Amino acid sequence: MSEANPQLRGVLFDLPQVVHGAKDFLAKRRVERRCEVLGGDCFKTVPAGCDAYVMKHVIHDWHDEACTTLLRLCAEGLAPDGRILVVEHVVPPHGVPSLAKIIDVEMLVMSDGGYERTEAEFAELFGRAGLHLARVVPNESPLEVMEAVRA
């Protein structure tokens, strides 16, 4: 693992109690020198100057207002030509079966306003945060990668 893409550096950012222990995890994989671990509140600040922010299963946990705040902070912190990559389920059109629709019901029960979004809803959400949904990349998993850039 440590030999793949040795030029890449990252910042693991999450709540302090979540990142506790991450340094040991990274050290066991011999990548601790390539990854800074920071604890904080992503609704107040995010590490600045990153070429990319990657979030997986984060946006679906929150209502639109909270997501707009988080995405706006990321947009403000982006390096020039930076990207925001959001990995989530994307709800397909009516009548198309999808795991995303089942997860949407779970989010209704298990979160405070979170839900699975359609591509149009993601585009609107990104727009409110000063971003543009550049593309949606499907893959073999049930998740898709949305790439957003500054508007």
Rosetta blueprint (number, residue, H / E / L):
1 M L
2 S L
3 E L
4 A L
5 N L
6 P L
7 Q L
8 L L
9 R L
10 G E
11 V E
12 L E
13 F E
14 D E
15 L L
16 P H
17 Q H
18 V H
19 V H
20 H L
21 G L
22 A H
23 K H
24 D H
25 F H
26 L H
27 A H
28 K H
29 R L
30 R L
31 V L
32 E H
33 R H
34 R H
35 C E
36 E E
37 V E
38 L E
39 G E
40 G L
41 D L
42 C L
43 F L
44 K L
45 T L
46 V L
47 P L
48 A L
49 G L
50 C E
51 D E
52 A E
53 Y E
54 V E
55 M E
56 K E
57 H L
58 V L
59 I H
60 H H
61 D H
62 W L
63 H L
64 D H
65 E H
66 A H
67 C H
68 T H
69 T H
70 L H
71 L H
72 R H
73 L H
74 C H
75 A H
76 E H
77 G H
78 L E
79 A E
80 P E
81 D E
82 G E
83 R E
84 I E
85 L E
86 V E
87 V E
88 E E
89 H L
90 V E
91 V E
92 P L
93 P L
94 H L
95 G L
96 V L
97 P L
98 S L
99 L H
100 A H
101 K H
102 I H
103 I H
104 D H
105 V H
106 E H
107 M H
108 L H
109 V H
110 M H
111 S L
112 D L
113 G L
114 G L
115 Y L
116 E L
117 R E
118 T E
119 E H
120 A H
121 E H
122 F H
123 A H
124 E H
125 L H
126 F H
127 G H
128 R H
129 A L
130 G L
131 L E
132 H E
133 L E
134 A E
135 R E
136 V E
137 V E
138 P E
139 N L
140 E L
141 S L
142 P L
143 L L
144 E E
145 V E
146 M E
147 E E
148 A E
149 V E
150 R E
151 A L
